[in-house]
Amino acid sequence: MPMQTSTTTSPLFSATLRPDRSLRAAGGWIGLAAAGILGLPFVISVPEFLLPGVLGFVIAGGALAAFSVRQARRSRRTEQITVWPDQIEVVTSGRGQERQMRRLDPKKVRLLLDRDENERTTAMYLKHGDERIEIGAFLAVNDKSSFARAFGQAVRKARHG
């Protein structure tokens, strides 16, 4: 029986990025309901508080509704980033959004990081010629730092490999 060989190469790095889901709108709605229950006796006992109290709840409810819609849209977005020895693939997809794939040459791409005053990574970009692509914009700051470290090592390995 002849020996079979595989020509499939494995990626140097692969990650699926999803939005940070630590902020939930449900907590805001629960807080608004608790504030309403606690504030109701004051509004009833002092009629001058009725109009400002109701106005405050309407504004807070509108802000929470907008926040809920924004979070729902963000939670459906993903980025699949794969580093191969000869290319970097960035696939962006989301609900109601066409899937977009970009292939970049690791020898021509540069990873740019924006940092705050505490040296934490606040933004990550791939610079390819004149094009600048932001990756992981929706990640938490700690996640951006650890992702940038691992991704940078993989890009260096692909560039020199």
Order of alpha helices (4+ residues) and beta strands (2+ residues): beta-alpha-alpha-beta-beta-beta-beta-beta-beta-alpha
